[in-house]
Amino acid sequence: MSHISYNKQWQDAQLAMADMLAIETPAQPRAPETDINAAFQLVATMFVKYVQIFRKLEQCYDQVVHPQKRRLIRVVLDGCMGRLLELKHEMITMDYSEYHYFDDILADLKLTPNDLEIPIPNYFVLERAQAIEKRERLLGQILARMTLDNEKPDGTTTMSIDDAIRIVQTHERARQGRLRAKQIRDLRLNDQRARQRANMGDSKMDRGLAATIIQKYYRRHVVQKEAKKFRDEEYMFLGMAMPTFHKDPLKRLHAEVRAHEDERRKRQEKHEINYQQSLIATREKIKQTEGPDMKERLQDQIRQWFIECRNVSKKFPDFPDEDDGGSNKIFEKKTVAEVQADLEAKMESKGKKGKGDKKGKKGKKKKEKKGKKGKKGKKKKKGDDDEGWTLPESEFVTGMIKPSTDTYQNFWETRDETHNFEQNYDSEIVKEEKRSEVVEEIRVEVDALMREELKNLKAAIDKTKEKKKKKKKKKKKKKKKKKEKDLTPDRTIESLYEELVMNRIIIRPPKVSLNDFIGDFNYLPSLIRQAKHEPMPTMSDAKQLTALYGILPLGSEKVHEIAPQIKGLLICGPKGCGKHMLLHAICNELGANLFDISPKNIFETYREKEGIKMLMHLCSKVGKALQPTIIFIDDCDKLWKKKLKPEEKQFEPKRLGKALPKWLKLIKPGDRVLLVGITNEPYQGTVKPMMKVFPRCILLPRPEYGTRLLLWKTLIPKYNGIITPSLDVTSLAKLSDTYSSGHIHDTIVEVLTERRLAKMAKHPLQASDFITGLAHRNPIYKDEETAFKSWWKKTPTGKKHERFLEEQESGEGDGKGKKDKKKGGKGKGKKGKKGKKKK
C-alpha cells in the first residue's frame, strides 16, 4: 500500500470517529435510558465500532511515514484504546459478566467475526526496541554466568560404567545394522540387474520406437498431473476439498507484504531523524533572525503599557507575576483600566485572605452538615431510584479524541499534498510551532528586564520603594499517603535486577505471541440466550479478554493513567487449556519483565515474614523502574486454601497471600505493574480474599468443536505434517471432545516424529495415527467442568450476574443486579427456615 491508501484509511477512520463523537457529545443532553437492555445494546454497538476504528488507526500509525501525521494519529489511537477499555468496564458494570457476545451486532453492521479481533499495536515493542534489547543482553549475560558457576571448574563430568557400556553397545549395534543394510541393498541391485539382462536377451529395440514409448508415458504423466491439479483447485474453490497446507500459495505474498512493511518502518526512522534535526535547526534560525525584533517589539509594547497606565491612574502599575502569566496578562483583550483594576483587586484579596479563610471554611462546613441532614430527612419516593442510565463522560473523548479530530478536520483533511510524494515533514508547521516557543522564551527574558525597569521607574519618578513581597504558602490539608519504605536505599536498580535473576525470580518467557493462541469464534450465543441458557465462552473470547485486561492497559503510559485500573488478573481453567501461554503472550506483546513469585520458587531464598517483605519491596522497586512488569504466581489457589497437604505446607503459601493485599495498595495509576495468578483448581481456595486480590478473571473453557477443528488444521502443518484427503480432520475434531488444547498439541508432537515424516510420502497420515496418543491422556470430565461453573457462581461478579439474570426473567428490580435486602428474598428465606425448624 502507498501513502495515498494509508491517508484514505486515516480519513475513513476519522469520519467514523466523527460519527462516534456525535453520539458521545450530542448537541442536546440525551434523556436517561430506563431500559437496561437498550442501554447495553448502545454500549455494545459503540464498542464494536470503536474496535473497527482502532484497527484502522493502528495500521495507519504503524505504516504512515509522515512524522507530523503520526503524532496526531498516536493521540487518537491512544484515546480510542482508552475508550475501548472504558466501554468494556461499563458493560461489566451493567450485566456483571466478563464475557460479552456481539454476533447480532456483527450481523446488523455486516461485519465478520475477524473484524472483532483486537489488534496489538506494534509500537508497544518497536518504540522500546533498544531498551528491550539492552535488557535481554543483560539477562543473557547473568544467566550465562549462572550456568558457568554451576559447572565444575575443570569442565569434566563423571559417567558411570554402566552408562558408558550402554553407549558403546548402542553405537556398535548401529554400525553393524548399517553394514547389514548396505550388503542387502547391494545384493538386491545385483539380482535386479541380472533379471533385466536375462529378459532383454540379445534382441535390441529400435531407438525411434524406444523414444516413442518414453514420450508416450511421459506425456500421459504430465497430463494426469495437470488434470489432478486443476481438479484439486476446483474442489478447493468450491469448498469440497481441504487446502494443501504444506504448499501455501499465499506464503510468498505474505513474505513480500512483511518486507514492504519493514521497509516503510525504516523510512519512518529516517524521516523522524530528519524531523528532529529540523526542529533544532528551525528553532535556532528563528531565534537568531527574528529574536531581536521580537524582543524589541515586546519591550516597546510593555513600555507603552506603563505610560498608558500612569496616564489613567497617575502611578505606575504593578507588573503581573510569572505565575499569573507575566506580560501575557497585559496583552489579553482588556483595556488598560481593566488590567489595572484586576491587579488592584488581586492585591486587596491577598490581604483579606488570612482573616476570611477561617470563617469561610467554618461556614461552609456548617452548611454542608445542614445539607446532609436535610437530605437524610427527606424520604425517597418509589420513582426516584428509576432515573435511568446515562452515558458517562470520558476524559479520553474530551481530552484526546475530540481535539485531535478537530485538528484533523481544520488542517489535514483539506491540505494538498500532491507535491509531498516522499511524505517528508512540513516545514511551515515546524516554523509555527517553534516560533511560538521562541516567543515564549523571549517573553520570559523580557519580563525579567521590564520588572527591573519598572522598579527603577517607580523609584525615580513615583519615589516609592517597592516592598518585598513575601509569598504566603497556602496551607493545604493533605491526606497522609502511605509511602513504601525503601529497604535498599544504597543499591542500584542494576544490582537488584541481578539479584532477582540469580534467585530465579526474573525469568525469560518463551517467544509466544497472542496470535499463536488458537481459538474459534462463538457464532450462536444469541440463539442460546433466547433458549434461556447462558452460552459457554470460547477460546477466542478468552483471547480478547487477555488483550483488554493484560496488554492494552499496560502498553501506553497515558492510557494507563486514565483508564480503569486493573491490578490483579486471574487466569484459571483445566490443565492444558493455555493459561501459561496467555501469560507469556502478555509479556512478549508488551516487552515486559516477568517475575515469578510462586511459593515453590521463593521458598529457598525469601523465607518467613522478613523475606516476603523484602521480596515484595524488590518486586515493587525494580518492577516500577523497568515497567511494564508482570508478576506471576503459579497455583495461586494454595495461597487461600483452607486445608493444605503436608507437601504444600512446607512452602508456606499463606504467608504470601497475607502480604499481597497491602502490597497492591502501593500500586498507583501510572505504575504499569500487573499481578497475574494462574490456577487449575480455583475452587480449592477461599473465594472472597482471592477475588479481592484478583478482581478480574479469565476462565478458560475446554475447546469446543470449532476450536478443536482449527487446532488440528493448524498444528499438523506447523510440525511438517501434510493434510491429505485420507486424513479426516473433522472426525478427529469430534473424537477429541473432552480433551484440552494441550492434549491435542502433545499428541501431534508425539506422532509426527522424523521417522513418521519420512514415511509420509508412501503412507499418508490417517486419523488412526492420532487416536492412540489421545487415548493415553486423561480427558476433562464433566465433574471438573461443573466444579468450575459452581465456583464462578460463588464469585462476587458471578453472584451479581446470576441476580441480574433472575431480575431479567422476572421483570423485577432495576435491572442492575441489585435488590433491596429488607424487601428481597433473603429476609423471607430466614424467616421461612426458622418457621420450619419450629414445626
N, C-alpha and C positions, 0 to 999 in steps of 0.2 A: 504494500500500500504506500502511496505517495503522501506528501504533506497535505495535498488537497483533500484526499479522502479522510485523513485524520481531522482536518479542520471541519469537514462536513459532519463527521461523527460528533465532534465537540459541539457543533451548532445544534444537532439533534438532541444531545444531552441537555443543553441549556434551554431549548424550547420545552422539553419535558419538565425541567426544573421550574420554569416559569409557570407551568400549569400546576405544579405542586405548591408553589408559593401562593397561588390564588386560593388554594384550599387551606393552607397553613395560616395565611394572613388575609382574611376576607375584608372587603371594604366595610361591611357592616357586621357587627358581632353575631355569631351563629347562635341560634336558640339551643338550649341544652337538650341532649338526646335522652329520652326516657326509656327507650327500648335498648337494652344492653346488647342484644344480638345485632341490631343495626349499627350500634357504635363499634362493636368488634369487627363487623364487616368493613366499616370505613377504615379502621386502623390497619386491618389485614391487607386491604387493597392498596393503601399508601405504602405499606411495607414492600409489597411486590413491585410497585412502580419505582420505589427508591432503589430496589435491587437492580432493576434494568438500567437506571441512570448510573448507579455505582459501577456496573460492568463496563459501560461505555467510557466513563471518566477514567477508570483505572487503565484501560488500554490506551487512551489518549495520553495520559501522563507518562506512561511507560515508553511511548514511541514518538511523541511530539518533540521536535528538535529545538524549536524557538525557546530560548531561556525565559523570556518575559511571559510568554503564554503559559509555560509550565508552572510558574509561580502562582498564577491566577487559578489554574486548574487544580493545583495542590490544595488551595484553600477550600475550593468547592468539594473536592474529593474527601478531605477530612471532615467537612461539615456533613456530607452525605453519609459517611461512615458512622459518625456520631449519631446522626438522626436514626439510622437503622437500629443501633443499639437501644436508643430511647424507645422506639416503637416496639421492639421486642419486649422490653421491660414493661411497657404499657399493656401489651397483650397478656403477659403473665399476671399482672395485677387484675386483669378483667376476668379471666377464666381459670386462673390458678393452675396452669398446666405448662410444663416445659416444652412440650411438642405441639406444634400447630400445623394445620394442613390447609393447602391453598389450591386444591385441584379444581374447585368450582370457579375460583377467581382466574386461574390459568385458562380455563375454557372460555370465560367471558372475554378475556383480553387476547385470546387466540395466541397463547404462548405455549411452549413445550416445557416439560419438566427440567430440561437442561438450562432453560433461561432463568430458573430459580436458584441455580448453583451460585454461591457467593465466592467470587474470586479473591485470592490473597494478593494484595498489592506487592509488586516486586521491589518497591523502594524500601520495604521493611529491612531487606538484607542488602540490596545494592548500595544504598547510601551509607551503610555502615560496613562496607566490604573490607576496608583497610583495618578497622578496629577488630572485626571478627577474625581476619587472617592473622593479625598480631596475637590475639588471644589463643587461637588454635596452635600457633607456633610455640607459645609459652607452655601451653598444656602438653603438647607433644614432647617438649624438652624435659618437663618434670616427670612425665610417665616413662620416658626412656631412661632417665636417671634412676627411677624406682626399679625398673627391670634389671639394670646393671647392678644395683645394690643387692638385689635378691639372689643374683647368681653367685657362684663360688669365685674366689679370686683367680684361680688357675683356669677357669672356664671349662673344666672337665666334669663329666657326670659319670657316676658309677652305674654298672649294669650287672644284674645277677647272671650266674652261669646258665640257668635255665632259659632266660630271655635270649642270651647270646646263641645258645644251641638252636633255639626255635627259629631265630632269624637266619642262621646258616642253613638249616633244613629247608626253610621256605625258598631261599634263593636257589639251592641245589635242585629242588623239585621243579622250579620254574625253568631252569636251564635244561634239564632232561626233557621236560614237556616240549620246549621249543625245538630241540633236536628231533624228537619223535615226530612232531608235526611236519617238520621240513622233509624228513625221509618219506613219510606217507604222501606228501604233495608231489615229490619227485616221482614216486612210483606211479601215481595216477596220471601224471603228464606223459610218462613213457608209454603206459598202456594205451592212452588216448591216441598218441601219435602212431603207434603200431596198428591200431584198428583203422585209422584213416588211410594208412599206406595199403593195408590189405583190401579195403573197399575200393580204392581208386584203381589198383592194379596197374597194368601197363598202358591202358587207354587214356588218351588226353582229350580234354574238351576244347572245342574251338574258342579262341579268345573273344570273338564277337558275341558268341552265344553266352559265354560266361558273363561278359559285361552287361548283356541284356537282362539276364536273370538278376544280377545285382541291382541294376537300375529299377527293375520291377518291384523288388522287395523294399528298396529304399523309398521309392515314391509312395508306395502303399503306407509305409510307416509315417511319412510326413503328412499325408492326407488324413490318416487316422488321428494323428496328434493335433492337427489344426481343428478337425471336427469336434474332438473332445474338448478342446479349449473353448471353442465357440459355444458348445452346449453348456459347459460349466458357467461361462459368463452369463448366458441367458437365464439359467436357473437361479444364479445369484441375484440377477437384476429383478427377477420375479419373486424373489424371496423363497424359492423352493429348495435352495441348497445353501449350505453354510460357506462363508468366505474362507479362502485358504490363508490362514493367519501367518504361516511361515514365509509367505511371499506377499507382503503388504505393498500394494501399488502406491499407496499414499505415503509410504515411509520416506521416499526420496523427496516428495513435495514438502513434508513436514520439516525435513532437514534444511531445505532451501529457505523456508519461512523463518526458521530459527536463526539461520545465518544472516538473513536480511535484518531481523530484529537486533541481533548483536551489533551489526554494522551501524544501525541507527543509534544505538546506545553509545558507541564510540564517537559518533558525530555530536551527540549530546554533550559529552565530556569536553570536546574541542570548543564547541560554541559556549559552554559555561566558562571555560578558562578565558576566552576572548571577552566575554561579558564582564567578568570580574576585573580584568585588566582595564577595560574601558571605563568602569565605574571610578577607579582610582585616577586614571588619566583625565577624564572629563571633570572631575571634582577639582583637581589641581589647576586645570586650564581655566575653569570659571573663576576660581579664587584669584588667579593671577591677572586675568583680563578684566573681569567685571567687579572684583572685590573692592578696589579703591573707590570706584564710582558709587557702589552700594554704600560703603562706609560714609562717604562724604554726603550723599543724599540723605541718609538716615540721621546724621548729625544735624544737618540743616533743618530737617523736619522737627526734630526734638527741640532745637533752639527756638524755632518759630512757635512751638507749643509753650515754651517757657514765657515768651513775650506776650502771647495771647492771654495766658492765664494771669499774668501780672496786670495786664490792662483791665481784666474783668474784676479780679479780687484784690488788686492793689498790693499783692505779695506773690512771691514765687511759690509754685505748688510743691507738694511732696512727690518724689519720684516713686512709682509703684515698685513693690518688692519683686524679686525674681520669682518667688513662689506664686505670685498673682499674675505672672505673665510679663513683667517688665514693661518695655516700651510697646509690646503688643496691646496692652491695656489702653494705651494712649490712642492708638490708631483704630480702635473699634468705631463703629458707626454711631458716635456720640459727639455732642458739641463740647466745647471747652468747659462751659459751666457745668454740664452734666458730669464730666470726668472729675472736675474739682469737687463737686458735691458728693460723688461716690467715695472719693478719698477721705473727705472730712467725716462722712458718716461712718466709715470704717474705723477711723481713729477714735471716734466717740464710743463706738460699740466695744472696742478693746478695753476702754477704761471702765465701762459698766459691767463687763462680763464677770469680774470677780465677785461682785455683790449679788448680781441677779441669778447666777447659775444655781446656787444652793436652793433659793426659794423656788425657782422654776422646777427644779428636779423634784422637790417635795410635793409641789402642787400636782405635777404630772403623776407621781406615784399614787397620790390620793385619788385622782380622777380614774386612774387605771383600776384601782381597787374597787371604787364605786361601780365602774362599768362592769367589772367581773361579777360583782354581787347582783347587779341588775340583770345580767344575762342568765345567771343561775336561777334567779327568782321567777323568770318567765317560763311557762310551760309550753312545750312544743306541741303543735297540732299534728294530726296524722299526716297531713300532706307536706309538712315542712322538710322531711328527710328526702322525699322523692323529687328533688330539684332536677335530677338528670345528670348526664355525663357531658363534659365539655373537653375539647382537645386542649391539653396543657401547652403552655408556651414553651418554646425551646430556644436555648441560647445558641445552639448550632444554627438555627434558622435566622434569628435576628442578628447574630454577631458574625457569622461566617458566610452562609449561603446567600442571603439577600444582598449584602454589599458587593459580593463578588459577581452576582448575577447582574446587578445594576452597572458595574464597571464593564462587564462584557457587552451589555446592550448599548451603553453610551459610547463605547470606544471600539472594541474589537469586532463587533458584529458588522459595522459599516465600513471598516477600514479596508482600503485597497492594497493588496499585497502582490500584485502581479509582477512587480519589479524585484521582489524579495524571494526568488526561487530557492536560494540556499537556506532560507529561514534563519538568517543572522539576526542579532539583536537590533532593536530600533533605537537609533542614536538620539532622536528627538525626545523620546520618553526618558532616556537616561539624562539628558540635559535638564529636563523639567524637574526630575527627582533630585538631582544633585544641586540645581540652582536653589531649591527651597532649603536644602541642608546648609548650603553656604550662607544663605541669607540669615538663617537662624544662628549660625556660628558667629557671624559678624555682628548680629544684633546683640548677642551676649557681651561681646567685647565693647561695643559702642555704649551699651547701658552702663558698664562699669566706668567708662570715661566720663559719661554725661552726669553720673551721680556725683563724681568729684567736682565737675564743673559747676553743677547746681549748688553744691556745698560752698564753693568759693564765691559764687554769685550772692548767695544769701548772707555770707559773712561780710562781703564788701558793700553791698547795696542795702539790704534789709538790716544789717548789723545785728544779726542774731546767730547765736551758736546752736548748731544742731545738737540736740541732746541724744546721747547714745541710747538707743532703744534696746531694752532687754526683752528678749523674746521669752514670754512665759510659756513654759511647757504645759501642754494640756494634760491634765491627769485623767487617764482613762482606766477605768477598772477592767483589767484584762483577766479573763478566766485562766486560772493556772492550768497549763497543759503539762501532762506527764511527758517528760523527755527521757529518752533512753540513756542510761548512764553508759559512758564509753569505758568499757573494761580493758580496752587495749589502746590507750592514747599514744603510746610511744612506738607503735608498729605501723608500717606502711600497708597499703592495700595489697601490694605485690607479695609481701611476706605472709599475710593472712590467706591470700589466694593459694600460695604454695602449700601452706599447712593443710588447708582443706583438701587439696588434691592428694597430698601424701596420705591423708587419713581416709581417702576414697569417698569423701563427701561430694566433691565436684567430680562428675563423670562425663565422659564424652558420649552423647547419644548416637545411635546408628543413623545413617543417612536415609531418612524416610520423609516423603512429602505427603501432604494431605490428599493429593490426587491418587496416591498409591492405595489409599483406603477405599476398597471397592464396596459399593452398595447401590441398590436399585431404588427407584422412586416408588412411593405408595400411591397407586393410581385410583383407588376407590374408597378413600376414607369417608367421603360424604355419604355414600350409599350405606356404609356400615353404621354411621351415626343415625341415619334415618331408621335403621332397624333397631335403634336404642341399644347399641353396643359401642364400647369405646375401642377405636382401632389401635392395633399394636404399632408402635413406631418401627421404622426400618433403619438400615444402616446409613442410608442417605440422610435421614433426619438427624441421626447422631453426628454425622459429618458436618452438617450445617450448624448444629449447636456448638460443636468444637470451634468452628470459625468465629461464631458470635460471642462465645464465652471466654475462649482461651487465646485467640490470636488477634482479632481486630482491636479489642480494648488496649492491648499492650503494645501494638505496633507503632502508634503515634502518641507523642507526649501531650499534644494539645487535646486530642480526643480523650485520653485517659484522665485529664484534669477535670473535664466537664461531664463526661458520660457517667451513667450509673456504675458505681464501683463494685467489682467482684473480687473479693479477697480469697475465697476458697471455692474449689471446684471438685466435686466427687465424680469419679468415673467408675461405674460398677456394672457388673454383668457376669454371666457364666464364663468358665475358663475357655480361653481360645477365641474370644469374640473381638479382640483387637484393642484392648484397653491400653497396653503399653505402646502399641503402635500409634495411637492417638496422642499419647504423651510425647513421644519422640517427634511426631509431626509438628506439634506445637513449638517445640524447641527449634527445629530446623527452619520452619517458616518464619520465625522471629529472629533467628540467630541468637537465641537466649542461652544463658548458663543453666545447667541442670544440677541441682543439689539433691542428693539422696540422703534423707534423714530418717530412713526406716529404722525401727528399733533393732533389727538384726544387724544393720550396717554401723550403727553408732555405739553398739554395746561395748566394744572393746576400748574405744577412745574417749567417749564422753559419757561417763557414768555418774549416777547419783544426781542430786539436785544441782550442785555447783557445775557439774559437767554439762547438764542440759541448759543451764543458764548461759554458760559460755558459748555453747553451740548456737543457741538462738541469737545471741549477740553477733557472732561471726556471720551467720546467715543474713542477718539484717544489714550489717555494715558493708559486707562485700557485695551482697545482692543489690543494695541501693546504689553502690558506687559503680557496678558493672551491669546495670539494668539494660534490658529486661531480664528477669530471673524467674525460673520455675523451680519451686521447692516441692519435692516429691516424697510421698510416704506410701510405701507398699504395705498391703494388708492392714489398712488403717482401721478396720473394724476392731482389731485387737486392742486399740487404744481405749475403747469404751466397752469392751466385752465384760460381761458380768463374771463369768467363771472361766479363768484361763487354765489351759492344760499345763502340766508340770514343765514340759519343754518350752512353753511360751513365757512362763513366769520369769525365767532367768534373764530375759531381755528387758524386763521392766517397762512394758509399753505404756502403762497407765501414767507413769511419771511425765512422759512426753505429752500425753493427752491433756494433763492439767496445765501445762505451760503454754499450749497453743492459743487459748482464748486471750490471755494477757498480751501475747506477742502480736496477735492480729490487730489489736487496738493501736499499736505503734505504726501501722501501715496507713499512710495518709494519701489523699488524691495527689497524683504526680509520682508516687513510688510504684513503679511498674514491677511489682512482685506478686506472684500468684502461687498459692498453695494448692497442690493437686494431690488428692488421695485416690488410691486405687484399691479395690477390694473385690473378691469373688463372693463373699458372704456378708453383705451389709446388714442382713437380718440378725447377725450374731451380736452386733453392738447395740448400745442404748441409743435410741433414735434422737432424743432431744439434744444432748450435748454434741453428738456427731453432726447433726444438721445445723447447729449453731456455728460450728467451725466451717462447714461446707454448705453455704446457703444455696448454691446451685448444684444441680445433679444431672449427669448424663447416664441414663440407664440403657445399656446396650442389650438389644434383644437377640435371640438366636436368629440366624439369617432365614428369610422367607424364600419362596421358590425363585423369585426374580433375582435376588442377590446370589443364590446358590448357582443358578444358571450362568450368571455373569462371572462368578468366580471360576467355574470350570472353563469357560471360554477364554478367560484372560490368563489364568495361571499356567495352563498347559502349554500354550505358545511361549510364555515367558521363560519356561525351563526347557526350550528347544523341542517340545513335542509338536506333532503335526496332527491337526484335527481333520480327519477324513470321513467320508460317508459311513465307513464301518464303525466309527465311534459315535454312539448315540448319547449325546451330551444331555439331552432332555431327560432320558431315563436315569442318568447319573444324578441330575438335579433332584429328581423325585426320590431316588434311593438314599440320597444324603440328607433327607429330612431328619431333624433332631440332632444333626451334627453341627458343630460350630465352624467358623471360617478357618480357625487354626487347624482343626481336624482335616479339612479339605486340603489346605496348603501342605501339611505334613505328609498326607497320603500321596499327593502329586510328586513331592520331592523324593519320597521313598521309592516310588515306582519308576520315575524317569532317571534311572542310572545311566552311566556311559554305555554299559553293555546293552541295556534295553534300547537306547537311542540308536546304537549301531545296527540292531536288527529291525529297525522301524521300516526300512525300505521294503523288505520281504514280508515282514509281519507287522502290519499297521496296528496302531493302538485300538483296543476294544474296551468296552465298559467293564468286562470281567477282570481286566488287569487292576482296576482300582477298588473293586468290591472287597477283596481280601484285606487290603490295608485299612479300609473303613471299619470292617468287622472287628478288628483288633482294638478299636478305640471305644472309650465309654461315651455314649451319647448324652445329650442333655434331656433329662427325664422331666415329665410333667410336674412332679413334686417340686423340683427346683424352680420351675417357672412360676408355679403358684406361690412359692415362698417369696420370690422377688415381687410379685404383684401385691401380695398382702403386706409386705414391708413398705412398699411405696405408698399404700393407702394410709399407713401409720405416720408418714412424714407430715410436717406442717402443710406443705404445698398439696400433698395428696389428700389430706383431710378437707382442706378448703375446696379442692376440686370436686370431691365427692358431694360435699354440701351444695356446691354450685349446681351440679347435675340434678340433685334432688329438687332444688328450687325451680330449675328449668322445667322439670317434668310436672311438678305440682302446680306451677304458676304462682307460687307464693314468694314472699321476700322481695328484696330489692334487686335480685339478680347479680349480687356481688359476693355471694358466698358467705353472707353474714346473717345471723339470726339473733333475735332478742333472747338472751339467756333466761330472762324471767318468764317470757311468754312461750319460749320454744319447748322442744321435746325433752330437754334434759331434766328440768324440774319435775315434769309429769312422770317421767320414767322413774325417778327416785321414789316418788310417792307410790307409784304402782308397785314397785318392788317391796316397799315396806308393807303395803296392804296385803300382798301375797304371803309375806312372812307371818303376819298376824293370823291370817286364816289357817 
